[in-house]
């Protein structure tokens, strides 16, 4: 039995210049018998515009721990769905398997845990004729693995947040409070 009841993590990995491939996954991980397991099971139905899918690496290759992936924004095109269920899902799946193989996720607990990963995919990706799918894979792979690691390490700690409270500003507020 696992002692991971509910852990959360997030990460942002920025795109290469000229791309819209920033990745910003948010992760919930916890016991199948706890609140994450309940949330996971309740996500098996579909909601219009917000597809939910098991993370698979390829056909017949569902990852462990079982992971449900959904979007943070409304899906409006088949091209978007193809990227989400293709490159993004593959990167997410590979990151999960590598997190297990590297010991980030305890291998002996993969059948006792479930994860929910909410992903960001910029809608411009679906219409960009110069989309770099390799960069889309890279950002989602790196960000997913980092978010999982942060969740299981409890990062950032409250002490880190308090220490950097006056030096780190949300990017959307840059210049807002300048005098």
N, C-alpha and C positions, 0 to 999 in steps of 0.2 A: 504494500500500500504506500502511496506517495504522501509526502508532507507538503506538497505544493498545492495549496488550496485555491488561491487566486493571485496571480501575478500579472502585472501590466508593464508594457514597454512600448517605446516608440523610437523612431529614428528618421532622420532625413539624410538622403544622399542626393547631391545636386547633379544635374545633367551636364553633359559636355556642352561647350559653347554652341549656341544656335539650335539646341534641341529642347523639347518640352518633356523630357523624360525624367524629371525629378521624381524620386520615390519617397513616400512618407507613410509607411505602414504603421498601424497601431495594433498591438498584440495583446490578447488575453490568453493566459495559459493556466490550466488548473486541473484538478481531479475530475474524472468522469462522474464522480459521486457528489461533487460540489456545485457551486453556482455557475461555474464555467461549463460544466457538463450539462446542466439544465438549459443554459442559454444556447449551447451548441445544438442540443436536441430540438429546441424550439425554432431553430433557424432552417429546418429541413423543408419548409414551404417556401414558395417564391413570393416576392413582392414586386409589383410592376416597376420596372426601371432600376431595380437593385438586385441583380442576379446574385445568387448564393450557390457556391459549388464547393465540393470537396476538392482539396488540393491534390492534384496528381502530377507526377513527373512526366508521364506519357500514358498511353492506353494500358490499362490493367496494372498501374503502378501508383496506387494511392499511398500517400506518405503516412508515416507514423511518427509522432502521435497524429491521430486523425485530426485534420484541420479543415475548418470551413473558412472560405474566403468570400468577402463581399466588398462592394465599393462604397466609398464615402460620398459619391455623387451619383446623380441620376444618369443612367445609360440611355442614350438616344439613337444609337446607330449600330448596325451589324458590324461595321468596321471596328468600332470600339469593343464590341463583344469579342471579336476575333483576337484583338490584342490582349484583352483581359484574360480570356480562356486559353491563350497561346503563350506568347512571350512572358507575360507577367506571371501566369500560373506556373510555367516551367521554372522561372527564376525563383519563385517562392518555394516550390517543391524541392529544388536542388539545395536551397539555403537551409531548409528544414532537415533534410537528410544529412547534409554536411554538419549542421549543428549537433546532431546526434553522434555522428562519427567522430567529431572533435571533442565530445564530452560536455558541450554546452547544455544540451538536454540529456539527462541521465538515461542511458540506453535501457537499463533495467526497468524504467518507468514508462516507456512509450505506449504501452497498452493501458496504463492507468491514467493517462493525461489526454486532454483535448485542447485544441487551440482554435481561436477565432482571430482571423487577420483581416483588418479593414484596410483596403489599399486605395491609394490615390493614383489615378491615371488621368493626366491632363487631356481634356477633350480634343485639343488641337493635334494630339498624336494620331488620331483616327483619320485626319484629313491632310496630314503633312506628307507631301510626296517625297521629301528627303529624310523621312524618319529613319533614325539609326537604331535598328532593332537590337543591335549588340549593346548599345548604350542603355536602352530600355531594360534589357536583361541585367546588365551590370548594376544599375542603380537599384533595381528591385531585389536582386540577390544580396547585395551588400547591406541595404537598409533592413531587409527582413532578418538576416542573421544578427545584425547589430541590435535590432529591437528585441529579438528573443533573448539575447545575451543580457541586455539591460533589464528585461523583465525578471529574469532568474537571479540576477545580482542585486536587484532593488536599486537600480541606478536611474537617474542621479539620486544620491542620498539626500535627506533633508538638510544635512550639514552643508553639502555642496550647494544646494539651492539657496540656503541662507547666506553662505559666503559670497556667492556671485549675484545676489539680489540687486545690488547697485551698479554692477558692471555689465550685466547682460540685459539687453533690451530686445523685446520682440521685434522682428524685422519690420513689421507693419507700423511700428511706432517711431521708426527712425525719422528724426527731424520734427516730429509732432510737438515735442516739448522743448525744443531748442529755443533759446532766448536771443 
